[in-house]
Amino acid sequence: MMGKTKKTLIYVPVVIIFFLIIPEIILRILTPEQLARMSDFTSLGGMLNPLLSLILFLGLSSVVLGLITVSAVSKIYRAKSRPANR
């Protein structure tokens, strides 16, 4: 089993990398019309500032995606590193 410190040393950089890369890619790929539609959707019908809500949504989704990625990769690694004959 991995200690808490080692898990933290793995999760933190991956989450930071995803937090920096995923929103950048999405903002470059989407057209202005798609960006406006997405920001209207994330602003809960205009209750929040559309651009701020879009940035918060992209940030939170990239953090969640980073956490899911690390846990999935660690499960795959554990499954592959088990001995062939149990």
Buried (B, 14 or more C-beta within 10 A) or exposed (E): EEEEEEBEEBBEEBBEEBBEEBBEEBEEEBEEEEBBEBBBEBBEEEEBEBEEBBBBBBBEBBBEBBBEBBEEEBEEEEEEEEEEEE
